[in-house]
Amino acid sequence: MLIVADENIPLVDSFFDDFGEIRRVSGRHMGPDDVREADVLLVRSVTKVGRELLEGSRVRFVGTTTIGTDHIDLEWLEPAGIRFASAPGCNANSVAEYVLSVVSVYAEKQGLEDWTELTVGIVGAGNVGGELSHKLERLGFEVRLCDPPRAEREGDEGPEFVSLEQALACDVVTLHTPLTRDEEHATYHMIGADQLAGLTGEQLLINAGRGEVIDTQALADRLDAPNAPLVALDVWEQEPRIDPGLVDRVWIATPHIAGYSLEGKVKGTEMIYQALSGFLGLPVRKKSGQFLPEPALSKVAFTGAAEEDRAICVALRACYDPRGDDGRLRAAMKGNAEERALAFDRLRRNYPVRRECSSLNVQLKGTSKSLQDSFRAVGFKLKI
């Protein structure tokens, strides 16, 4: 069996070497010649998978180690007899921690002593939005969820949902929708000139979902206008050829890495391994925990003198601080368009190891129950 895999999928050999030969190729530049003799194809979101790539090949199983499927032509795969699997929720916690860290930096910039004074509007309450909402509510934030498809589907049996306009009125607005175009409640350019006009300099807009959810030109125009909101972008239209002018205008710019924790990436590989095992009728013998290395930072300690919000933010940013990725992306926006695109992909391919909060043991001495509960809400391991 020949398995063709995106070269940036982690631990492919560890999970799949028992199945057959593994051939790593560039996911961004993958073409029909790369997959013609393959039996299994493993991709990420940068590879468009459909007739153009797979027609005439031997591929009978396609797995994407990502949560999204807008890069997959599902309508073509099924009648072609090709089994498909994705990894929904694999990096939900990673993205939630990214947003928490961005919000913590924003609260500090605003001079807030209590970051839970901020209201947070979450647009898109799927795996990522749901995980983020759960953490924020446990921390004491007021959260407003906006998800029209879920609101219609679940009615009174689901959580309380608000309109997009109500979510956009929050201090922090964070976007976590899939990218949809030709259906009711389509999200393509969902945030356009009208929506952006209502945002003010007292608000923060975060997009860690899909770049095309925001109209890039409308955003650039709004950021050039008076009283513009602060904006943190992890996803961009036309990746990897992103607009360097927009990078200059936004407050925080990162290269589509919100879900790039080691735990999140390895979980995606594990979920596709499980799916392929099921497709082949083989037992599942491997788990991601077998392969995770010891973290570089394993323990921090706080005493009863620690201020609650400050302690949480210190520990959170010890695991991840978005300003490092922001600096690296800005430094990469040099040269012509092709050079910048290569630099964008290089930042993702060579991304430094980032561990989730669950990898960090937090020792608390003489601290309040409130502080202990807050650390648990984020996902740290506690030693009291």
Solvent accessible surface area in square Angstrom, and as a share of the most:
residue,aa,sasa,rsa
1,M,95,0.42
2,L,12,0.06
3,I,0,0.00
4,V,0,0.00
5,A,0,0.00
6,D,0,0.00
7,E,70,0.31
8,N,39,0.20
9,I,2,0.01
10,P,31,0.19
11,L,52,0.26
12,V,0,0.00
13,D,75,0.39
14,S,34,0.22
15,F,1,0.00
16,F,0,0.00
17,D,78,0.40
18,D,111,0.58
19,F,27,0.11
20,G,29,0.28
21,E,102,0.46
22,I,37,0.19
23,R,100,0.37
24,R,96,0.35
25,V,22,0.13
26,S,37,0.24
27,G,4,0.04
28,R,65,0.24
29,H,129,0.57
30,M,22,0.10
31,G,18,0.17
32,P,59,0.37
33,D,113,0.59
34,D,47,0.24
35,V,0,0.00
36,R,105,0.38
37,E,92,0.41
38,A,0,0.00
39,D,35,0.18
40,V,3,0.02
41,L,0,0.00
42,L,0,0.00
43,V,0,0.00
44,R,23,0.08
45,S,30,0.20
46,V,24,0.14
47,T,5,0.03
48,K,149,0.63
49,V,4,0.02
50,G,9,0.09
51,R,132,0.48
52,E,162,0.73
53,L,12,0.06
54,L,3,0.01
55,E,107,0.48
56,G,71,0.68
57,S,17,0.11
58,R,120,0.44
59,V,0,0.00
60,R,119,0.43
61,F,2,0.01
62,V,0,0.00
63,G,0,0.00
64,T,0,0.00
65,T,13,0.07
66,T,26,0.15
67,I,56,0.28
68,G,12,0.12
69,T,46,0.27
70,D,68,0.35
71,H,6,0.03
72,I,13,0.07
73,D,63,0.33
74,L,82,0.41
75,E,156,0.70
76,W,35,0.12
77,L,2,0.01
78,E,143,0.64
79,P,110,0.69
80,A,38,0.29
81,G,50,0.48
82,I,12,0.06
83,R,129,0.47
84,F,47,0.20
85,A,15,0.11
86,S,28,0.18
87,A,0,0.00
88,P,71,0.45
89,G,24,0.23
90,C,13,0.08
91,N,27,0.14
92,A,9,0.07
93,N,38,0.19
94,S,0,0.00
95,V,7,0.04
96,A,0,0.00
97,E,8,0.04
98,Y,0,0.00
99,V,0,0.00
100,L,0,0.00
101,S,0,0.00
102,V,0,0.00
103,V,1,0.00
104,S,1,0.01
105,V,7,0.04
106,Y,2,0.01
107,A,3,0.03
108,E,85,0.38
109,K,113,0.48
110,Q,72,0.32
111,G,60,0.58
112,L,56,0.28
113,E,163,0.73
114,D,54,0.28
115,W,6,0.02
116,T,32,0.19
117,E,110,0.49
118,L,11,0.05
119,T,25,0.14
120,V,0,0.00
121,G,0,0.00
122,I,0,0.00
123,V,3,0.01
124,G,4,0.04
125,A,2,0.02
126,G,45,0.43
127,N,85,0.44
128,V,11,0.06
129,G,0,0.00
130,G,29,0.28
131,E,54,0.24
132,L,0,0.00
133,S,7,0.04
134,H,97,0.43
135,K,9,0.04
136,L,0,0.00
137,E,97,0.44
138,R,125,0.46
139,L,21,0.10
140,G,51,0.49
141,F,11,0.05
142,E,90,0.40
143,V,26,0.15
144,R,71,0.26
145,L,20,0.10
146,C,2,0.01
147,D,16,0.08
148,P,52,0.33
149,P,58,0.37
150,R,52,0.19
151,A,35,0.27
152,E,114,0.51
153,R,166,0.60
154,E,52,0.23
155,G,40,0.39
156,D,154,0.80
157,E,169,0.76
158,G,22,0.21
159,P,58,0.37
160,E,150,0.67
161,F,37,0.15
162,V,31,0.18
163,S,50,0.32
164,L,30,0.15
165,E,119,0.54
166,Q,95,0.42
167,A,0,0.00
168,L,17,0.09
169,A,71,0.55
170,C,1,0.00
171,D,46,0.24
172,V,0,0.00
173,V,1,0.00
174,T,0,0.00
175,L,1,0.00
176,H,16,0.07
177,T,13,0.08
178,P,92,0.58
179,L,23,0.11
180,T,30,0.17
181,R,129,0.47
182,D,144,0.75
183,E,109,0.49
184,E,126,0.57
185,H,72,0.32
186,A,37,0.29
187,T,11,0.07
188,Y,86,0.33
189,H,59,0.26
190,M,39,0.17
191,I,0,0.00
192,G,10,0.10
193,A,67,0.52
194,D,121,0.63
195,Q,53,0.24
196,L,1,0.00
197,A,70,0.54
198,G,56,0.54
199,L,2,0.01
200,T,47,0.28
201,G,28,0.27
202,E,124,0.56
203,Q,16,0.07
204,L,1,0.01
205,L,0,0.00
206,I,0,0.00
207,N,0,0.00
208,A,11,0.08
209,G,11,0.10
210,R,35,0.13
211,G,7,0.06
212,E,41,0.18
213,V,1,0.01
214,I,4,0.02
215,D,34,0.18
216,T,27,0.16
217,Q,118,0.52
218,A,12,0.10
219,L,1,0.01
220,A,8,0.06
221,D,82,0.42
222,R,31,0.11
223,L,27,0.14
224,D,93,0.48
225,A,41,0.31
226,P,117,0.74
227,N,97,0.50
228,A,26,0.20
229,P,4,0.02
230,L,43,0.21
231,V,1,0.00
232,A,0,0.00
233,L,5,0.03
234,D,1,0.01
235,V,3,0.02
236,W,9,0.03
237,E,32,0.15
238,Q,142,0.63
239,E,40,0.18
240,P,9,0.06
241,R,124,0.45
242,I,8,0.04
243,D,61,0.32
244,P,40,0.25
245,G,22,0.21
246,L,4,0.02
247,V,1,0.00
248,D,111,0.58
249,R,95,0.35
250,V,6,0.04
251,W,54,0.19
252,I,4,0.02
253,A,0,0.00
254,T,0,0.00
255,P,3,0.02
256,H,38,0.17
257,I,0,0.00
258,A,2,0.01
259,G,9,0.09
260,Y,27,0.10
261,S,0,0.00
262,L,25,0.12
263,E,29,0.13
264,G,1,0.01
265,K,50,0.21
266,V,1,0.00
267,K,84,0.35
268,G,0,0.00
269,T,0,0.00
270,E,9,0.04
271,M,43,0.19
272,I,0,0.00
273,Y,8,0.03
274,Q,62,0.28
275,A,33,0.26
276,L,0,0.00
277,S,0,0.00
278,G,55,0.53
279,F,69,0.29
280,L,58,0.29
281,G,65,0.62
282,L,84,0.42
283,P,73,0.46
284,V,73,0.42
285,R,184,0.67
286,K,31,0.13
287,K,131,0.56
288,S,20,0.13
289,G,59,0.56
290,Q,111,0.49
291,F,55,0.23
292,L,55,0.27
293,P,73,0.46
294,E,149,0.67
295,P,28,0.18
296,A,119,0.92
297,L,78,0.39
298,S,47,0.30
299,K,120,0.51
300,V,31,0.18
301,A,59,0.46
302,F,25,0.11
303,T,74,0.43
304,G,49,0.47
305,A,95,0.74
306,A,32,0.25
307,E,128,0.57
308,E,61,0.27
309,D,33,0.17
310,R,131,0.48
311,A,3,0.02
312,I,2,0.01
313,C,12,0.07
314,V,60,0.35
315,A,0,0.00
316,L,2,0.01
317,R,37,0.13
318,A,48,0.37
319,C,25,0.15
320,Y,21,0.08
321,D,45,0.23
322,P,0,0.00
323,R,107,0.39
324,G,33,0.32
325,D,3,0.02
326,D,19,0.10
327,G,38,0.36
328,R,111,0.41
329,L,0,0.00
330,R,76,0.28
331,A,58,0.45
332,A,18,0.14
333,M,28,0.12
334,K,143,0.61
335,G,51,0.49
336,N,88,0.45
337,A,52,0.40
338,E,80,0.36
339,E,88,0.39
340,R,46,0.17
341,A,3,0.03
342,L,84,0.42
343,A,8,0.07
344,F,0,0.00
345,D,23,0.12
346,R,110,0.40
347,L,37,0.18
348,R,13,0.05
349,R,108,0.39
350,N,95,0.49
351,Y,24,0.09
352,P,69,0.43
353,V,114,0.65
354,R,13,0.05
355,R,33,0.12
356,E,14,0.06
357,C,1,0.00
358,S,45,0.29
359,S,15,0.10
360,L,1,0.00
361,N,62,0.32
362,V,0,0.00
363,Q,40,0.18
364,L,2,0.01
365,K,112,0.48
366,G,76,0.74
367,T,20,0.11
368,S,62,0.40
369,K,145,0.62
370,S,60,0.39
371,L,5,0.03
372,Q,27,0.12
373,D,55,0.28
374,S,11,0.07
375,F,0,0.00
376,R,104,0.38
377,A,3,0.03
378,V,0,0.00
379,G,29,0.28
380,F,11,0.05
381,K,109,0.46
382,L,43,0.21
383,K,126,0.53
384,I,121,0.61
